[in-house]
Amino acid sequence: MRKFSEIFRPDSGVMGALTGVLCDRLCRYLLVFSCFSVTLTALADAPPGGPAEPLPVLSLSVLQFGTAHWELDHLQRQQLDLAHGFTLEVREVANLAASHLAVSSGDVNGAVADLLWVQSRYDSGAPFLYLPFSSAIGDIVVPENSPIQALPDLLGKRIGVAGGPDAKGWILLQKVAQQQGIELAGNVDVQYAAPPLLSQALRRGQVDALITYWHFAARLKGEGGVRTAFSMDDLLSALELNPDLPVLGYVFPESWADRNPTLLSRFDRALRQAKAELAANPAHWAALRPLMRAEDDGVFQALREGFVAGIPEPLDPSRINDLQRLLRLSAGTQNHRPLPDSLFFRPTP
């Protein structure tokens, strides 16, 4: 009979077989334990009553290279939508008309529009909720060496206006001039055209002053040789209006907004976090530079600073009242119903 020590020697076949069996059983036990642990973890994370529900989706139509896309790209890049309990879906379009059509037809939940568009839709019986995006109205710029320093200096000059006769900057400039007894409309040569064409016209000396959107003005000033002649903040203050008035916003059909108050609140919180991060940390902007189309460092810095300067505070009753007053000052709204307070989004406490 073989001794016990001979059977279970390390080099014996019995010992090898026994080791294989033990290893196989140990692996099986570990696998079962691991699966059991994962199951317990999933159950602990799931809400009572079953597995986690899919996050609600918020779809927005935005211009591919529009300024709103900058903050939405950052929001998605940092997964702030998921952190706040929803999934953001951005659909890029080529122009504002396509974006407005998308939200009006219900193809998307929301889009970016200015306050005058919201007023016009309300007048036509299609109300939209307005959630502030930016208080950057625009800018009035002249060549660096221009003699234009005060409103009377504009008389007899050529003024380019981006956005047509209803451009807010042009309306505000006329209102402030009227306070000083100056009637600009009949005493200047007004030229309406697309912003890029007017930017070129200012460079070529074909217009003496330019009223344009803030990002086109920022690009001009970033390239050099152009300065602000009259700031929008000064014009608003002259009209006894708060300079921090968000004239651009995210708009949602009122009927949809009434059905989705929680989703809108989550979007607002994520949006405010995105704005705060972009304002506090310039490093975040490197990833946005391709969307900004800013190859020049001066233009890049001017666009970043202009965006941050336009970040609005949450609306309060006083500023809502000033926005309604601004609408009354704007062309085509004097004889229309005022936009009600209920269509201005305000964060829940």
SVG drawing of the C-alpha trace seen along z (x, -y; Angstrom):
<svg xmlns="http://www.w3.org/2000/svg" viewBox="-55 -119 62 121">
<polyline fill="none" stroke="black" stroke-width="0.4" points="0.0,0.0 1.3,-3.5 1.9,-5.9 -0.2,-9.1 2.9,-11.2 3.6,-9.5 0.1,-9.9 0.0,-13.6 3.5,-14.5 3.5,-17.9 4.7,-16.1 2.1,-13.3 -0.8,-13.0 -3.3,-12.9 -2.1,-16.1 -2.4,-17.8 -5.9,-16.5 -7.0,-17.6 -5.6,-21.1 -7.4,-21.4 -10.7,-20.5 -10.3,-22.9 -9.3,-25.7 -12.3,-25.0 -14.7,-25.1 -13.1,-28.2 -13.5,-30.0 -17.2,-29.0 -17.8,-30.3 -16.1,-33.6 -18.1,-34.0 -21.4,-33.4 -20.4,-35.8 -19.4,-38.5 -22.8,-38.2 -24.6,-38.3 -22.8,-41.5 -23.5,-43.2 -27.2,-42.3 -27.3,-43.8 -25.6,-47.0 -28.1,-47.4 -31.0,-46.8 -29.7,-49.3 -29.3,-52.0 -32.7,-51.3 -35.7,-53.3 -38.4,-51.5 -40.7,-49.5 -38.3,-48.4 -35.3,-49.3 -34.4,-53.0 -36.6,-54.8 -34.9,-56.2 -34.0,-59.9 -36.4,-62.3 -35.1,-63.9 -35.1,-67.6 -34.6,-68.4 -33.4,-71.9 -32.9,-73.4 -29.8,-75.7 -27.6,-77.3 -24.5,-75.2 -22.2,-78.2 -24.6,-80.2 -23.5,-81.5 -26.1,-79.3 -24.4,-76.2 -21.2,-77.1 -22.8,-76.7 -24.9,-73.7 -21.8,-71.9 -20.1,-72.5 -23.2,-71.3 -23.1,-68.0 -19.3,-67.7 -19.4,-67.9 -22.5,-65.6 -24.4,-68.3 -27.6,-67.1 -27.2,-63.6 -26.1,-65.0 -29.4,-67.0 -31.6,-64.1 -32.3,-64.5 -30.7,-63.9 -30.1,-66.9 -30.5,-66.4 -29.1,-69.2 -30.3,-69.5 -28.2,-71.8 -29.8,-74.0 -28.4,-76.4 -30.5,-79.5 -32.9,-81.0 -35.9,-80.5 -35.3,-76.7 -34.9,-76.8 -38.2,-78.7 -40.0,-76.3 -38.7,-73.3 -40.0,-74.5 -43.3,-75.9 -44.1,-72.6 -43.3,-70.5 -40.3,-68.8 -38.2,-69.9 -39.2,-70.9 -37.4,-74.3 -35.2,-76.7 -33.4,-80.0 -35.2,-83.2 -35.3,-86.9 -38.0,-88.5 -39.6,-90.2 -40.2,-86.8 -41.9,-85.6 -44.1,-88.7 -45.1,-88.2 -46.0,-84.6 -48.1,-85.6 -49.9,-88.2 -50.8,-85.5 -52.2,-83.2 -49.3,-80.8 -47.7,-81.6 -44.2,-80.5 -42.4,-80.3 -39.3,-82.4 -36.2,-81.1 -33.3,-83.7 -30.1,-82.9 -28.2,-86.2 -28.5,-89.9 -26.1,-90.9 -28.3,-93.1 -25.6,-94.2 -23.0,-97.0 -22.6,-100.2 -19.1,-100.4 -17.0,-102.8 -13.4,-102.8 -10.8,-103.6 -10.0,-107.0 -13.6,-108.0 -14.6,-111.5 -18.0,-110.2 -18.0,-110.7 -21.6,-111.8 -25.1,-111.4 -25.1,-114.7 -22.0,-113.5 -24.1,-110.9 -26.1,-113.4 -25.4,-113.2 -23.5,-110.0 -23.9,-106.5 -25.1,-104.0 -25.2,-100.3 -27.9,-98.3 -27.9,-94.6 -31.3,-93.0 -33.5,-95.5 -35.6,-98.4 -36.7,-96.5 -33.2,-95.9 -33.2,-96.6 -30.0,-98.6 -31.3,-100.9 -34.6,-101.4 -32.8,-102.2 -30.4,-104.6 -33.3,-106.5 -35.2,-106.7 -32.2,-108.1 -31.5,-110.6 -35.1,-111.8 -34.6,-112.5 -31.9,-114.9 -34.0,-116.5 -32.3,-114.6 -34.3,-112.9 -31.9,-110.3 -34.3,-108.6 -34.5,-111.5 -31.0,-112.8 -28.8,-109.8 -28.2,-107.4 -29.4,-104.0 -28.2,-100.9 -29.7,-97.5 -27.8,-94.3 -26.5,-91.0 -24.0,-91.4 -21.0,-89.9 -21.6,-92.3 -21.9,-95.3 -18.7,-94.3 -16.9,-94.4 -18.5,-97.7 -17.2,-99.3 -13.7,-98.1 -13.9,-99.5 -15.2,-102.9 -18.6,-102.4 -20.4,-103.1 -19.4,-105.4 -21.0,-103.5 -22.4,-100.0 -25.2,-98.7 -24.7,-94.9 -25.0,-91.8 -22.6,-91.6 -20.5,-88.7 -20.0,-90.4 -18.9,-93.5 -16.6,-91.5 -15.0,-89.9 -14.4,-93.3 -12.9,-94.7 -10.8,-91.6 -9.3,-92.0 -8.4,-95.6 -9.0,-99.0 -12.6,-99.3 -14.1,-100.7 -17.5,-100.9 -19.1,-104.3 -22.2,-103.9 -22.7,-101.0 -26.1,-99.3 -25.8,-99.5 -25.6,-103.3 -28.6,-103.5 -30.7,-101.3 -29.7,-103.3 -30.7,-106.5 -34.1,-105.0 -34.3,-104.1 -34.1,-100.4 -32.0,-97.8 -28.9,-97.0 -29.1,-93.3 -32.1,-92.5 -32.0,-89.0 -33.3,-89.8 -32.4,-86.3 -33.8,-83.2 -34.7,-79.5 -38.3,-79.3 -40.8,-76.4 -44.5,-76.2 -46.5,-77.1 -48.6,-73.9 -45.5,-71.7 -43.9,-73.8 -47.1,-73.3 -46.7,-69.6 -43.0,-69.5 -42.2,-71.8 -39.8,-69.4 -37.8,-68.9 -37.6,-72.7 -36.3,-73.2 -33.6,-70.6 -32.6,-72.2 -32.4,-75.6 -30.2,-74.3 -27.9,-72.6 -27.7,-75.7 -26.9,-77.9 -24.1,-75.5 -22.7,-75.5 -22.7,-79.3 -21.0,-79.5 -18.3,-77.1 -17.6,-79.0 -17.4,-82.3 -15.1,-80.9 -12.7,-78.8 -11.2,-80.1 -9.7,-76.7 -13.2,-75.3 -13.2,-77.5 -10.4,-75.7 -12.8,-72.9 -15.3,-75.4 -12.9,-77.3 -13.8,-75.3 -17.5,-76.2 -16.5,-79.9 -14.5,-79.9 -11.9,-82.1 -8.5,-81.4 -7.2,-84.7 -6.4,-84.9 -7.7,-88.5 -11.0,-87.4 -11.2,-84.4 -10.7,-86.5 -13.2,-89.1 -15.8,-86.5 -15.2,-84.7 -15.4,-88.0 -18.5,-89.2 -20.3,-85.9 -19.5,-86.0 -20.5,-89.7 -23.9,-88.7 -24.7,-86.0 -28.0,-87.2 -29.2,-86.9 -32.4,-84.9 -35.5,-87.1 -37.3,-88.9 -40.5,-91.0 -38.6,-94.3 -36.6,-93.1 -39.6,-91.4 -41.4,-94.7 -38.4,-96.3 -38.5,-93.7 -42.1,-94.4 -41.3,-98.1 -38.6,-97.3 -41.1,-95.5 -43.4,-98.5 -40.5,-100.7 -39.8,-98.3 -41.3,-98.8 -44.6,-97.0 -45.5,-96.2 -47.1,-99.4 -50.7,-98.4 -50.4,-94.8 -51.1,-92.9 -48.2,-92.9 -46.4,-89.6 -47.8,-88.3 -45.5,-87.6 -46.5,-83.9 -44.5,-83.4 -41.2,-84.5 -39.5,-81.5 -38.4,-82.0 -36.5,-79.3 -38.3,-77.5 -36.8,-78.0"/>
</svg>
